[in-house]
């Protein structure tokens, strides 16, 4: 069971990045995958999550405010986080996580996820 997060980097405020989370198939087909972030001195917080079952219900944090989009590609077993209009306060390490059988009401509860990727650093300069 592995999750591989990638796509982080340094970008200027107002710029865009796309993060990728490649997951093993057994996780991808039954549950949910979420993107969390953790800034220095702060708690880990949900950014967005998506159900990996048919329909793909999504959940976004309030601070996303329509700037980010989470999506999935079944063929590639990959979940993406497209981040636009980035702000300096978006600077953090971004993690993807997967939860088997995870339901919508638990998407924002990090302890309910079974597997975590290694994180990818996003730095937004002002």
Residue pairs with C-beta under 8 A, 6 or more apart in sequence:
1 24
1 26
1 27
1 114
1 115
2 23
2 24
2 115
2 117
3 21
3 22
3 23
3 24
3 27
3 33
3 96
3 97
3 98
3 115
3 116
3 117
3 118
4 20
4 21
4 22
4 23
4 117
4 118
5 19
5 20
5 21
5 94
5 95
5 96
5 117
5 118
5 119
5 120
6 19
6 20
6 22
6 120
7 17
7 18
7 19
7 20
7 81
7 120
8 17
8 19
8 93
8 94
8 120
8 121
8 122
8 123
9 17
9 121
9 122
9 123
10 123
10 124
10 125
11 17
11 86
11 122
11 123
11 124
11 125
12 124
12 125
13 86
13 87
13 88
13 124
13 125
13 126
14 85
14 86
15 86
15 124
16 82
16 83
16 84
16 85
16 86
17 83
17 86
17 122
18 80
18 81
18 82
18 83
19 35
19 80
19 81
19 83
19 94
19 96
19 120
19 122
20 78
20 79
20 80
21 33
21 35
21 78
21 79
21 80
21 81
21 96
21 117
22 76
22 77
22 78
23 33
23 77
23 78
23 79
23 96
23 98
24 77
25 77
27 33
27 52
27 98
27 100
27 114
27 115
28 52
28 72
28 74
28 77
28 98
29 52
29 53
30 52
30 53
30 100
30 101
31 51
31 52
31 53
31 98
31 99
31 100
31 101
31 102
31 114
32 49
32 50
32 51
32 52
32 98
32 99
32 102
32 103
32 104
32 107
33 49
33 50
33 52
33 72
33 79
33 96
33 97
33 98
33 99
34 46
34 47
34 48
34 49
34 50
34 96
34 97
34 98
34 99
34 107
34 113
35 46
35 47
35 48
35 49
35 70
35 79
35 81
35 94
35 95
35 96
35 97
36 44
36 45
36 46
36 47
36 94
36 95
36 96
36 97
36 110
37 44
37 45
37 47
37 90
37 92
37 93
37 94
37 95
37 122
38 44
38 45
38 92
38 93
38 95
38 119
39 89
39 91
39 92
39 93
42 92
44 95
44 110
45 61
46 59
46 61
46 107
46 108
46 110
47 60
47 61
47 64
47 68
47 81
47 94
48 58
48 59
48 60
48 61
48 64
48 68
48 69
48 70
48 81
49 58
49 59
49 70
49 107
49 108
50 56
50 57
50 58
50 59
50 70
50 71
50 72
50 79
51 57
51 58
51 104
52 72
52 79
52 98
56 71
56 72
57 104
58 70
59 104
59 107
59 108
60 68
60 70
61 108
63 89
67 83
67 84
67 85
67 86
68 81
68 82
68 83
68 84
69 81
69 82
69 84
70 79
70 80
70 81
70 82
71 79
71 80
71 82
72 78
72 79
72 80
73 79
73 80
79 96
81 94
83 90
83 122
86 122
86 124
87 124
88 124
88 125
88 126
89 124
90 122
90 124
91 122
91 123
91 124
92 121
92 122
93 119
93 120
93 121
93 122
94 119
94 120
94 121
94 122
95 116
95 117
95 118
95 119
95 120
96 116
96 117
97 110
97 113
97 114
97 115
97 116
97 117
98 113
98 114
98 115
99 106
99 112
99 113
99 114
99 115
100 114
102 112
102 113
106 112
